Amino acid sequence: MTIRIVLVGTTHPGNIGAAARAMKNMGLSDLALVNPRHFPHDDATARASGATDVLEGAKVVSSLSEALTDCVYVAGASARSRSINWPSMGPRDCAERMILEGKQGKVAAVFGPEKSGLNNDDLDLCHTLLTIPTDPGFSSLNLAMAVQVLTYELRVAGMVDAGPGFESESPPATGEEMENFHVHLERVLTDIEFFDPDNPRHLLRRLRRLFIRARPDKNEVNILRGILTAVDRIRETK
C-alpha cells in the first residue's frame, strides 16, 4: 500500500511499538516518526510484539513537512475544535478517500503527541481532519488505539474496489512542491505589502486552506509559481 503512518512528538516509546503492531496487523509498514522523545527503545520493541521490522524500517525526521515531502494527500487526526474550520471525516470515509488518493501517489495519516495532539501548524499540511467519534462522556483514545481504528478501516476499504482514482492531465503536487509554493507565495505577498508579518492574523492559514481545497496538480503549481516569479521580475525593474 502507498500509505504512511506518521507519529508526531510521541512521548512514550511503548505507543510507537503498539502503533507498529497495529500497522502490521493490517498490512502496513511505512512508519515515520517526527521528533519522538525516546526511540529506539526497549519499550517500543516489547510493545511491537513481533512487528520489529516496522520499527526497524521507521524513518525518523525532524519536522512534519519532511515526513510528508512525497505525499499527495494527508489526513491529520484531531479531536479538538479549531478557530478555522478544516474539512473533517470519520475513519471510514477517510480510509476510503485515502485508498482512492493512493492511486495517485503516497498518502499519509498523521497522529500528534499523546497529550496535546496536532497543532494548527501541523494541520496546515493536511488536506482533511480525521476525527474518531467517541463517547462525549469519556473521550480518551490511546494513540495506538486511534492508529488501529484507522488501519482497520484502511484494510477494509482496500478490499473494496474504490474505482480507478482521479483522472488528471498531470499528477498531484507533492507536499514538497506545495510547501515550496507557499514559501514563495508568502515572500511575494510580503514584498508587495499585501501580507504584514507583524500582523499576520489568519491570512496565510486561510490561503493554505484555499489551495488544499483546490488540490492543484504539478502543472498548476508550476503555473502559480510562474505568476509569482513574474511579479518578482516586475518589482525588480521598478
Secondary structure as the mmCIF struct_conf table of DSSP 4:
data_model
#
loop_
_struct_conf.conf_type_id
_struct_conf.id
_struct_conf.beg_label_comp_id
_struct_conf.beg_label_asym_id
_struct_conf.beg_label_seq_id
_struct_conf.end_label_comp_id
_struct_conf.end_label_asym_id
_struct_conf.end_label_seq_id
STRN STRN1 ILE A 3 VAL A 8
BEND BEND1 GLY A 9 GLY A 9
HELX_RH_AL_P HELX_RH_AL_P1 PRO A 13 ASN A 25
TURN_TY1_P TURN_TY1_P1 MET A 26 GLY A 27
STRN STRN2 ASP A 30 VAL A 34
BEND BEND2 ASN A 35 ASN A 35
BEND BEND3 ARG A 37 HIS A 38
BEND BEND4 PRO A 40 PRO A 40
HELX_RH_AL_P HELX_RH_AL_P2 ASP A 42 ALA A 48
TURN_TY1_P TURN_TY1_P2 SER A 49 GLY A 50
HELX_RH_AL_P HELX_RH_AL_P3 THR A 52 GLU A 56
TURN_TY1_P TURN_TY1_P3 GLY A 57 GLY A 57
HELX_LH_PP_P HELX_LH_PP_P1 ALA A 58 ALA A 58
STRN STRN3 LYS A 59 VAL A 61
BEND BEND5 SER A 62 SER A 63
HELX_RH_AL_P HELX_RH_AL_P4 LEU A 64 ALA A 67
TURN_TY1_P TURN_TY1_P4 LEU A 68 ASP A 70
STRN STRN4 CYS A 71 ALA A 77
BEND BEND6 ARG A 80 ARG A 80
BEND BEND7 SER A 83 ILE A 84
STRN STRN5 SER A 88 MET A 89
HELX_RH_AL_P HELX_RH_AL_P5 PRO A 91 GLU A 101
TURN_TY1_P TURN_TY1_P5 GLY A 102 GLN A 104
BEND BEND8 GLY A 105 GLY A 105
STRN STRN6 LYS A 106 PHE A 111
TURN_TY1_P TURN_TY1_P6 GLU A 114 SER A 116
HELX_RH_AL_P HELX_RH_AL_P6 ASN A 120 LEU A 123
TURN_TY1_P TURN_TY1_P7 ASP A 124 LEU A 125
BEND BEND9 HIS A 127 HIS A 127
STRN STRN7 THR A 128 LEU A 130
TURN_TY1_P TURN_TY1_P8 PRO A 136 GLY A 137
HELX_RH_AL_P HELX_RH_AL_P7 LEU A 143 GLY A 158
TURN_TY1_P TURN_TY1_P9 MET A 159 MET A 159
BEND BEND10 VAL A 160 VAL A 160
BEND BEND11 PRO A 164 PRO A 164
BEND BEND12 GLU A 169 SER A 170
HELX_LH_PP_P HELX_LH_PP_P2 PRO A 171 PRO A 171
STRN STRN8 PRO A 172 PRO A 172
HELX_LH_PP_P HELX_LH_PP_P3 ALA A 173 THR A 174
HELX_RH_AL_P HELX_RH_AL_P8 GLY A 175 ASP A 191
TURN_TY1_P TURN_TY1_P10 ILE A 192 GLU A 193
BEND BEND13 PHE A 194 PHE A 195
TURN_TY1_P TURN_TY1_P11 PRO A 197 ASP A 198
BEND BEND14 ASN A 199 ASN A 199
TURN_TY1_P TURN_TY1_P12 ARG A 201 HIS A 202
HELX_RH_AL_P HELX_RH_AL_P9 LEU A 203 ALA A 214
STRN STRN9 ASP A 217 ASP A 217
HELX_RH_AL_P HELX_RH_AL_P10 LYS A 218 THR A 237
#
